[in-house]
Amino acid sequence: MAKRKGNRTRSKCGQQQKPAINSEEDWISVLPDEVLVLILSLLSIKEAVSTCVLSKRWKNVWKPITCLNFADFDAISKPKRKRGRQPVETTPRTYNWVNQVLQLHQGQTLDEFKIRSSLLDCDSTSEIDSWIELVIQKRVRKVEIDLRGDRGVAPYCSHYNFPERLVRNPFGFSCISLLMHLSLTYVNITSELVEHFLSNCQLLEHLRVSGSAYLEDLKVVGSSLRLKFLQISDCLNLFFLEIFAPNLETFFYDGDCRYNINIRVRYAPSLIKISLTEDLFFDSTTGEFQLFWNYLPQLVTLSLNIDSWTGQMLFPEFPELTCLKDLSLSIAGIEKRSFLLLTSLIERSPFLRRFRLRLRRCFIGRRHQRSKEMSKVNTSPHQCLKVVEFSGFGGSSLETELARYLIKNAVALEKCIIDLDSKNILEEVNPLSLQSTKRKKLVKARKHALQLDRELPLGAELIVI
């Protein structure tokens, strides 16, 4: 019996069987370091470094990670509020922590360096300079610096100037050769330095400059440029922009400037996506296109930000937008002129699949006049439009009629999304009014939105947010 009992613990080949697997065993720790480094590279730097306390095995695992993500810099700083005092902002201890992380990092190269903070200012210049210098030495491929943080609206000027000396010296010249992605928000950088990056970073594909007070006369020019994405936002002193980029696919321009900006697109045969304010798209008095007329038929995505128009708006006859699949309009109030633009673009886009409309301010006027203008618009069925998104819906007569127009013409509609945008609705109410009045206005808007369900084609879905 004892022999039989002993045989039960042996396999047929006479070898002892492996013990049963413990369901609580740490399978992650037994993975090779290369796999663990890839996993930690997906985390923020705070989360990655914190794994060093797990065990001796984990003490140095984070050091070769290829992505240094300080997007949670403000959380790391942990501002403390003392009784009767303002919260304490970024402390030297936080700077030392970041410096220590960068010094302990053992990777020879970096795939990404990212920092986002609203606490760093002009007093932090030397610290930020040292951080940028270290990542440049590691031949970083992707750099994102956002010093706007959670302040929301882009500022009129930046406190931090990008250090030119770090990239203009021979060593810096060789280190930036692998840079593929550069995004600077709330960072002052000169036009000359941007052009230096374009000339010396042969792999650069993504360039974003936002909130720079030093950007004035910029030339994005080069027959060998690999640049695919270009965004210029809130650069108030920019007055001239020249583009000659054979591989450029996406161009965004957003924000006011102090001058009448002159954008010259010399060559962009690959351009398929643009986002602009209306004054760069066409002249509001003559209706003549200022830019991109030759590129309209090849666009796949078009986004227009329309603030306000004065005088009598004249519209040119749009060309056939046979490639357009995604159209977005952000309008500060709907009236006759903006509605004519909306319908003209939709009707000239036979293969449009998604249309987004965002109202940033409700139009105030007499109801019968609004309905009268709506009735003059010619309607024609749209065979490809499947998704309609209406943001800023307040439930007014004009907005309801506009939603019905979109639903009626989208015969292949699959999804209609109505965003009530409660913030804008509540702003219409006097701040001194009661909360009950605000709630009633929101309830009324939701009621009008839900009534659109009976207007939908068979099988279409209505989503009210």
Secondary structure, DSSP 8 states (H G I E B T S, - for coil): -HHHHHHTTB-TTS-B------TTS-SSTTS-HHHHHHHHTTS-HHHHHHGGGS-TTTTTTTTT-SEEEETTHHHHH-----TTS------HHHHHHHHHHHHH---SS-SEEEEE-SS--GGGHHHHHHHHHHHHHTT-SEEEEE--TT--S--SS-S-B--THHHHSHHHHHHGGG--EEEEES-B--HHHHHHHHHH-TT--EEEEES-SS--EEEEE-TT----EEEEES-TT--EEEEE-TT--EEEEES--SS--EEEEEE-TT--EEEEEHHHHB-TTT--B-S-GGGGGG-SEEEEEE----S----------TT--EEEEEESS--HHHHHHHHHHHHT-TT--EEEEEESS---S-HHHHHHHHHTS----BSS--EEEEES----HHHHHHHHHHHHHBTT--EEEEE--HHHHHHHS-TTS-HHHHHHHHHHHHHHHHGGGGGS-TT-EEEE-
